[in-house]
């Protein structure tokens, strides 16, 4: 233990929390990096990045791969934050507009149901699209182009702007929209416009440097490692709008701090404000999401079950694989927490309590 009582450092408290989660079987490994008032602490890393072999069997302790500070984790839906920023750079350059119907660029959206869907709707989960697209389950000829067309053909569940419903389909529609407008691949757009050539945060992955995720023999993937876990993103080539990014805790924290600071040099103040501002009061008839938290363009707001009891003004996102990014301008903190809780199975655990405990520890630190 790193110490107990009021004299325990934040690093020590985080180490204890992560070790307790690993010991309790919540996740095989965890990596956490925190910035407070602009000062970054070293990443706290515990557990095994790879604990189960290619056949899903638990490895002997000596054969496991320990997690390290440079271990890259599948960020899952934390990717959506970067997707939103990338789309806003196209708005910045007058290639897209937040409130213009996307039907101007996407013929698939020119029918009566979809013709009023805007980029703002897509980025705020108010377009009326369903949560998931299962077209990846139906292989066929035509490759990625056919799959993207299938995504765009997904019917609406409700009329645009009538309700909030979290949708991975919406974010892959943003990806398709950006590719249609620019003629460039999604991975190129995200890399060139937002991330740069940072080897610790991007779509390209090296299995040897990554934490493993799920064992999926039924899909012919075996033990997934260095390949995106999300099946829809996987079918779309790995780089998608809803998922696909890999990163270390330190690299994700650096992106979080850049975002918390207003993305200087990347977005003008008016667009950066849109990224940070709750969109639901403007878009929904009642101004309420019905889920107890706000939604900006890509960022969830005040989702306290994982952002912590003091996180009412926090922004961020979490991911299915056990990842999260929290940013709070009022309190001057950012927190990147990465786990591979789906290794070897998605039914392995829930890391909501761990996320909340980490957030509370950061907020409570002197």
Helices and strands as residue ranges (DSSP letters): G 5-7, H 10-23, E 29-36, E 39-40, E 44-50, G 61-63, E 65-66, E 73-74, G 76-78, H 79-92, G 102-104, G 107-109, H 119-123, G 135-137, H 143-152, H 168-182, H 186-190, I 191-195, E 201-202, G 207-209, E 215-216, G 217-219, E 222-223, H 231-235, E 246-247, H 249-260, H 269-276, H 280-283, E 294-295, E 300-301, H 304-307, E 315-319, E 323-328, E 333-339, H 352-364
